Amino acid sequence: MKVSARQVSALLERPGPKLRAALMYGPDQGLVRERADRMARAIVEDLTDPFRVSDLSAANIKDNPARFLDEAAALSMTNGARIVRVRGANEKQVPLFTALFETKQSLSLVIAEAGELRPRSPLRILFEECDHAVAIGCYLDDTSGIDDLIRDLCQTHNLTITPDARRYLVDNLGSDRLVSRSELDKLVLYLGQSRQVTESDVSAVVGDNGAATMHGFAVAVADGDHCQVTRALARLSLQGVTSVQALRGALHHLHRLHLIAIRVASGESVARAVNSLRPPVHFTARSAVQRQALAWSDIKLRRAMSTLLDAEIDCKSRGNLSTVIANMAFLRVANAAQRLKTRGLTH
């Protein structure tokens, strides 16, 4: 069956005796692993216990398909229930999972981990349509997901966090759950006995990850810095950022430039307009943002934002060409920025 976002946490903590199998899938493999571990620990405290945990890979199953059902049907040699973990689940295993769901005997809970699956994926549909199985999508963190991570960190370690530190973390943690958790773990070690998290703490520990890279990319696009745009895009791709997410990041930056332009047009100084933005512009990018706000006119910002919006729509309807579509849009905006810089030098 399908699981809504609000049901996920309760299900991971209390899988229930009727649940036969769970499929964790999606682009965020860090979140896939985290959720699979949480559900597994709800059944077995020690995930390294060989008597209660059977760990199978896609290669194991391919070489010996019968082993999958044998492991699911095996009885625990010690007290407590068993689980079977399947790493790298894929469409080729649909017949095996179908047989699992049709078996009448009592079985161990099977927790399968897969990559991104399209809505009409036979494996995903199988889990979604079975009453004794669940399919849980694991998608890249947005702002609310990162905020949940920060709240969990503070509750777990009895920490308080200043508003500026929270904003910094939201801006600088990335969309990959595993990377974000690693950054937060480093922060806890850095704090030592301190119970308060300040902006200086997080800026000293949290690396140039996720939104920080996204912001640098967006600033480079609006600055017409083609070399930096190319480098930042490559880093974002390695972090699992999609073309649509990159387009939205660049669009968000142009929108903020537009807000500054409106305030400057009403008589506010550019420095004050930049300082009024929330979340605040990082000090390392402040001069670039001020320069861009003065270079880009209202009409040109609107045209650039329209270019990115049109590209996002095209990416959604022509997914196989999304990278090409997005890159062409970034090139158009960066070229426009280059022309603005050239005019500025000639005046």
C-alpha positions in Angstrom: 0.0 0.0 0.0 1.0 3.6 -0.4 2.1 5.5 2.7 1.5 9.3 3.1 4.3 11.5 4.4 2.6 11.9 7.8 2.4 8.1 8.3 6.0 7.3 7.6 7.5 8.0 11.0 5.0 6.0 13.0 5.3 3.1 10.5 9.1 3.0 10.8 8.9 2.9 14.6 6.0 0.3 14.7 5.9 -1.8 11.5 3.1 -4.0 12.9 2.8 -7.8 12.8 0.7 -7.9 9.6 3.4 -6.2 7.5 5.2 -8.7 5.3 7.5 -6.4 3.3 8.6 -2.7 3.0 10.1 -1.1 -0.1 12.2 2.1 0.5 13.0 3.7 -2.9 13.9 7.1 -4.3 16.7 9.5 -5.4 17.9 10.1 -1.8 19.8 7.0 -1.1 20.9 8.3 2.3 17.3 8.6 3.3 16.5 5.2 1.9 19.2 3.6 4.1 18.2 5.7 7.1 14.6 4.6 6.9 15.4 1.0 6.2 17.7 1.1 9.3 15.0 2.6 11.5 12.4 0.0 10.5 15.0 -2.8 11.0 15.9 -1.6 14.5 12.2 -1.6 15.4 12.4 -5.4 15.0 16.0 -6.2 15.8 18.1 -4.0 18.1 21.5 -5.3 16.8 21.5 -5.2 13.0 24.8 -7.1 13.0 23.2 -10.2 14.6 23.6 -12.9 11.9 20.9 -15.1 13.6 18.2 -12.4 13.3 19.3 -10.4 10.2 19.8 -11.8 6.7 21.5 -9.3 4.4 21.0 -10.0 0.7 22.2 -8.1 -2.4 20.7 -8.1 -5.8 23.7 -10.2 -6.9 23.0 -12.8 -4.2 19.4 -13.1 -5.3 20.3 -13.3 -9.0 22.8 -16.1 -8.4 20.5 -18.0 -6.1 16.8 -16.9 -6.3 15.6 -19.7 -4.0 17.7 -18.3 -1.2 15.4 -15.2 -0.9 12.3 -17.2 0.0 14.3 -19.6 2.1 15.7 -16.7 4.2 12.3 -15.2 4.5 10.8 -18.5 5.8 13.7 -19.3 8.1 13.1 -19.4 11.8 15.2 -17.4 14.3 17.7 -19.5 16.1 17.4 -17.2 19.1 14.6 -15.3 20.8 12.9 -12.6 18.7 11.8 -12.0 15.2 14.0 -12.0 12.1 14.3 -9.6 9.2 15.6 -10.0 5.7 17.3 -7.0 4.1 17.5 -6.7 0.3 19.9 -4.1 -1.1 19.6 -2.9 -4.7 16.0 -4.2 -5.2 14.9 -4.0 -8.9 12.3 -5.0 -11.4 13.8 -8.4 -12.0 12.8 -9.4 -8.5 9.1 -8.8 -9.0 8.3 -12.6 -9.4 10.1 -13.3 -6.2 8.3 -10.6 -4.2 5.0 -11.8 -5.8 5.7 -15.3 -4.5 6.5 -13.9 -1.1 3.2 -12.1 -0.9 1.3 -15.3 -2.0 3.0 -17.5 0.6 0.6 -18.5 3.4 3.2 -19.4 6.1 4.6 -17.0 8.6 7.6 -15.1 7.3 10.3 -12.7 8.4 9.8 -9.0 7.6 11.6 -8.2 4.3 13.0 -4.6 4.0 14.0 -3.8 0.4 16.1 -0.8 -0.7 15.8 0.4 -4.3 16.9 3.5 -6.3 14.5 5.9 -8.0 11.4 4.1 -9.4 9.0 5.6 -11.9 5.3 5.7 -10.9 4.4 2.8 -13.2 7.3 0.7 -12.0 6.1 -2.9 -11.6 8.1 -3.3 -8.4 6.6 -0.1 -6.9 3.1 -1.0 -8.0 3.4 -4.5 -6.5 4.2 -3.1 -3.1 1.6 -0.3 -3.4 -1.2 -2.7 -4.2 -0.4 -5.4 -1.6 -2.3 -5.0 1.7 0.6 -6.5 3.6 3.4 -4.4 2.1 4.3 -0.8 1.9 6.2 1.4 -0.5 7.9 4.5 0.9 9.3 7.1 -1.4 12.6 8.8 -0.2 13.1 12.2 -1.9 15.7 14.8 -1.6 15.2 17.1 1.4 13.5 20.4 1.0 13.6 23.2 3.6 11.0 21.6 5.8 12.9 18.2 5.7 16.1 20.0 6.8 14.3 21.8 9.5 13.0 18.5 10.8 16.6 17.2 10.9 17.7 20.2 12.9 14.8 19.8 15.4 15.6 16.1 15.9 19.3 17.0 16.5 18.4 19.5 19.2 15.9 17.2 20.9 18.3 14.2 20.8 21.3 16.1 22.2 19.4 18.6 24.4 20.6 21.6 22.4 19.2 25.1 21.9 19.9 26.9 18.6 19.8 30.6 17.8 17.6 31.8 14.9 20.7 32.8 12.9 22.3 29.4 13.3 19.1 27.7 12.2 18.9 29.8 9.1 22.5 29.1 8.3 22.0 25.4 8.6 18.9 25.5 6.4 20.8 27.5 3.8 23.9 25.3 3.9 22.8 21.8 4.4 22.2 19.9 1.2 19.3 17.8 -0.1 21.0 14.4 0.5 20.0 13.1 3.9 23.2 11.1 4.5 25.5 14.1 3.8 23.3 16.3 6.0 23.4 13.9 8.9 27.2 13.7 8.6 27.5 17.4 8.8 25.3 17.5 11.9 27.3 14.8 13.5 30.4 16.9 13.0 28.6 19.8 14.6 27.8 17.8 17.7 31.4 16.8 18.1 32.5 20.4 17.6 30.2 21.6 20.3 31.6 19.3 23.0 29.9 20.2 26.3 28.2 23.3 25.0 24.5 23.2 24.8 23.8 26.1 22.5 24.4 26.2 18.8 25.4 29.6 17.4 26.0 30.9 13.9 29.7 30.9 14.5 29.6 27.3 15.5 27.8 26.1 12.4 29.8 28.3 10.0 33.0 26.8 11.4 31.9 23.2 10.9 29.3 22.9 8.1 31.0 22.7 4.8 30.2 24.2 1.4 27.4 21.8 0.8 24.0 21.7 -0.8 22.4 25.1 -0.7 25.7 26.8 -0.3 26.8 25.3 -3.6 23.4 26.1 -5.1 23.7 29.7 -4.0 27.2 30.0 -5.5 25.9 28.5 -8.7 23.0 31.0 -8.8 25.2 33.9 -8.1 27.5 32.8 -10.9 24.6 32.5 -13.4 23.5 36.1 -12.6 27.1 37.3 -12.8 27.7 35.7 -16.2 30.6 33.6 -14.9 30.5 30.6 -17.3 33.4 28.8 -15.8 32.0 28.9 -12.3 28.5 27.9 -13.6 30.0 24.8 -15.2 32.0 23.9 -12.0 29.0 24.4 -9.7 26.6 22.5 -11.9 29.0 19.5 -11.8 29.1 19.6 -8.0 25.3 19.9 -7.8 24.9 16.9 -10.1 27.2 14.9 -7.8 25.0 15.8 -4.9 21.9 14.5 -6.7 20.5 17.9 -7.5 18.1 17.7 -10.5 17.8 20.1 -13.4 14.5 21.4 -12.1 16.0 22.0 -8.7 18.9 23.9 -10.2 16.5 26.0 -12.2 14.5 26.8 -9.1 17.7 27.8 -7.3 18.7 30.2 -10.0 15.2 31.5 -10.2 15.1 32.1 -6.4 18.3 34.2 -6.6 16.8 36.3 -9.5 13.7 36.8 -7.5 15.7 38.1 -4.5 17.6 40.5 -6.9 14.2 41.7 -8.1 13.1 42.4 -4.5 16.3 44.4 -4.1 15.7 46.3 -7.3 12.1 47.2 -6.2 13.4 48.6 -2.9 16.2 50.5 -4.5 13.6 52.0 -7.0 11.6 53.2 -4.0 14.5 55.1 -2.6 16.3 52.6 -0.4 20.1 52.2 -0.7 21.3 49.0 -2.3 23.2 48.0 0.8 20.2 48.4 3.0 18.0 46.5 0.5 20.4 43.6 0.5 20.7 43.5 4.3 16.9 43.4 4.6 16.7 40.1 2.7 15.6 37.0 4.7 17.3 34.6 4.9 20.3 37.0 4.9 22.9 37.1 2.1 26.1 35.4 3.3 28.8 38.0 3.8 31.0 36.3 1.1 28.4 37.0 -1.6 27.2 40.4 -0.4 29.3 42.5 -2.7 28.4 40.3 -5.7 24.7 40.6 -4.9 24.9 44.3 -4.6 26.7 44.6 -7.9 24.2 42.4 -9.6 21.2 44.3 -8.2 22.6 47.5 -9.7 23.4 45.9 -13.1 20.1 44.0 -13.7 17.1 46.2 -14.6 13.5 45.3 -13.6 12.6 44.3 -17.2 15.7 42.2 -17.7 15.2 40.4 -14.5 11.6 39.6 -15.5 12.8 38.2 -18.9 15.5 36.1 -17.2 13.0 34.7 -14.7 10.6 33.9 -17.5 13.4 32.0 -19.3 14.0 29.9 -16.3 10.3 29.3 -15.6 9.7 28.2 -19.2 12.7 25.9 -19.0 11.3 24.3 -15.8 8.0 23.6 -17.6 9.8 22.1 -20.5 11.9 19.9 -18.2 8.8 18.5 -16.6 7.2 17.6 -20.0 10.4 16.4 -21.7 12.3 14.7 -18.9 14.8 12.9 -21.1 16.0 16.3 -22.3 15.9 18.1 -19.0 19.7 18.6 -18.6 20.0 20.1 -22.1 16.9 22.3 -21.6 18.2 23.6 -18.2 21.7 24.2 -19.5 20.5 26.2 -22.4 18.4 28.4 -20.1 21.4 28.9 -17.8 23.5 29.9 -20.8 21.0 32.4 -22.0 20.8 34.1 -18.6 24.6 34.0 -18.1 25.1 35.5 -21.6 22.6 38.3 -20.7 24.6 39.0 -17.5 27.8 39.1 -19.6 26.3 41.8 -21.9 25.3 43.8 -18.8 28.9 43.7 -17.5 30.2 44.7 -20.9 27.9 47.7 -21.0 28.9 48.7 -17.5 32.5 48.8 -18.5 31.9 50.9 -21.6 29.8 53.6 -19.8 
